[in-house]
Amino acid sequence: MSTAVPADLTFDAFAPDHRADPYPAYHRVREATPLFPYALGDVPVTLVTRYEECAAVLTGNDWGHGYSAGISPFRDTTAAIPGSFVRMDPPEHGRYRKLVAKAFTPKMIGEMAPVAGTVVDGLVDAALDRGELDVLEDLAVPLAVAMVAVRLLGADAADGNSFRAWQLAIARGSDPDSLLGPDDISARTDAAIACMGHFARLIGEKKQQPGADLLSELVAASVDGDFLTEPEVIGMSLLLLVAGMETSINLIGNGLLALLRHPGQLALLRTHPELIGPAIDEMLRYDAPTQFTIRVALDDTRVGEHTFRRGDGVVVLTGSANRDERVYRDADTFDITRFTGNRPPRKHLGFSLGIHYCVGAPLARIEAEAAIRTLLDRAPDLALADKPIEYRPSLIHRGIRHLPVTL
């Protein structure tokens, strides 16, 4: 490796004691080395800690998932879910992603923006009437249900509680199995089975009565052509539900928490609402809803001065890369103007990079902008309630359980 690894250096960012703030633990390893040998259970891997090396892996043609080639050292937690294109490598990945991308064209996103605004207005109306708000359960979650489950997938809003429970169990289960307990693995399996059963029934309804939603388009692709099978449509629906809801919910929760903990930045955004776009980017950099991803060397390849052999696994610590001082000045400072001006810094990794860049990123942005702008506009005295902040146990997906605020 390019940097000798100190013999006493350990990585403990995944420990429960660091759940509230893993960034100092990231910093210690990142400053020592860009590539750190580590073990996920009995799987030897390399942690990629710095921005340049993370970007090289995420965008390199020699890196992928390796499941179809049978070379991945990681357990394939989505093997039983056909159509889960996040686990695929080219060319299969591109074929599936192209279908899903139809829902996120500029035209479609333009039509979704006012819908998100209307949903948020109704949720904030109810909160103002009550005089209290849990940003997660009373705003971010019902907004995600409305936009992802109902608007995107054509499901029934009455099933929102079930979708949330399934989504949480599957998201928690997306962590490597060595970081999970038996109950987490069992809950993941049960939730996936229940969710896929629900979508199987919904697909039957869409065959009889298609709607103006992505699921109806996917159903048509399975009926009219030979590309998609019905199990693949079910798998893609489950993926979109979990990834779409988890990302937007945690972006809103983590982002608003950062604003409320930095009153100067909150005041600046109130004064200059046009900064909402760069502010969302800074939220994604500063405390991203996704903290890491895994990749496998598809061929012998080099990153920096280190050679990886075909089948070697890495954990790409995007949460660490987003705080890399080599790329971001005052990286631990929350600054909503960071991504403004004629020469903004390098693109953050909050939505990843390369062919697996988050396909639902435009929708997540719309939801976050609508929720945060509306709260700032309509709750001038918005402040954190005097209650502790508790983080969910998931490691890949970083989010808080509740965010109570006073209005």
Secondary structure, 3 states (H helix, E strand, C coil): CCCCCCCCCCCCCCCHHHCCCCHHHHHHHHHHCCEEEEEECCEEEEEECCHHHHHHHHHCCCEECCCCCCCCCCCCCCCCCCCCHHHCCCCHHHHHHHHHHHHHCHHHHHHHHHHHHHHHHHHHHHHHHHCEEEHHHHHHHHHHHHHHHHHHCCCCHHHHHHHHHHHHHHHHCCCCHHHCCHHHHHHHHHHHHHHHHHHHHHHHHHHHCCCCCHHHHHHHHHHHCCCCCHHHHHHHHHHHHHHHHHHHHHHHHHHHHHHHHCHHHHHHHHHCHHHHHHHHHHHHHHCCCECCEEEEECCCEEECCEEECCCCEEEECHHHHCCCCCCCCCCCCCCCCCCCCCCCCCCCCCCCCHHHCCCCHHHHHHHHHHHHHHHHHHCCCCEECCCCCCECCCCCECCECCCEEEC
